[in-house]
């Protein structure tokens, strides 16, 4: 298992530089996370994503829309 080893956090911290390097015209990364996935939301927030209050509803329920400005 890879839980708790910090791999996801390291990847999320590298993501902004990757996006900026390969997609220099992008100024924002947007993702959706299920509102029940507290661990993932916490990881994204610690990685610089912001919850601006946007929500979407889909087949798996409420999705939080998170933003990371580059």
C-alpha positions, 0 to 999 in steps of 0.5 A: 500500500502507498497510503500515508507515504506522501506520494500524492502530496509530492505530486500535487506540489509538483503539479503547478510547475508542470502545468506552467511549463507545458501549458504556459497560457494556463493561469489556473488549475481546476479540479472536482472532488466529491464532498465526502472525500475529506482526505482528498479535499484536505490534500488539495487545500494543503497543496494550494487549492482554494474552495471558492464555494462552487459546487456541481451535482453529478451521479456520485453526488455533490462535487466541490470545485477547487481552484489553484491560481498559477 
